[in-house]
Amino acid sequence: MIRVLLVDDQELMRAGFHMVLGAAEDIEVAGEAGDGDTAVRLTTELDPDVVLMDIRMPGLNGVEATRRIVASHPARVLVMTTFDLDEYVYSALKAGASGFLLKDTAPGDLISALRSVATGDAVVSPSITRRLLDRFADSADQPQDDSALDVLTDREREVLALVARGLSNTEIAGQLYLSEATVKTHVGRLLAKLDLRDRVQAVVLAYDTGLARPGGAPSRPS
């Protein structure tokens, strides 16, 4: 059973999500919150598997609530937004969200997304993440600390750079002349070494460390 905490400042929206999720036999609504502070508190009290988070709320917004939840609890956060290329979405992914959905997402897609997030997958393609980072990341090149990548082999850095470009495992395999299974192994290892939850967070880290740059190709390892 997947336990979900609903977070939205509009009661009508929460009621709608509750009704949709109630139709799924493997999903249980653990609780509801109307603001970020309550969401953080209830995550600790109710121990949900996934927090479905409205990104724009008065008071503590969804971005900061996401940051606090990810820092203190294993629950995964799936944010809801009205627009896909939204600076709040970018901030939420930087804060540790496992993905985002538009608020007009079909009920079946919402349920599928929650199931995916609960099993550790990200619900936003790396290519869309890259579009967000290209649009909102600070392209004024400040010195960036890439020491976090020192734990990776040269091949793993190469794979991470291609993940940051939005390539799938199949595409990476074709580019590096490797089997897809080998690429999958490399991705799994680099996520474990870097203590990342999913590929989306890998893309974010690649930009943070300068391995990939807004509006351009990945930088070469030094």
Secondary structure, 3 states (H helix, E strand, C coil): CEEEEEECCCHHHHHHHHHHHHCCCCEEEEEEECCHHHHHHHHHHHCCCEEEEECCCCCCCHHHHHHHHHHHCCCEEEEEECCCCCHHHHHHHHHCCCEEEECCCCHHHHHHHHHHHHCCCCECCHHHHHHHHHHHCCCCCCCCCCHHHHHCCHHHHHHHHHHHCCCCHHHHHHHHCCCHHHHHHHHHHHHHHHCCCCHHHHHHHHHHCCCCCCCCCCCCCC
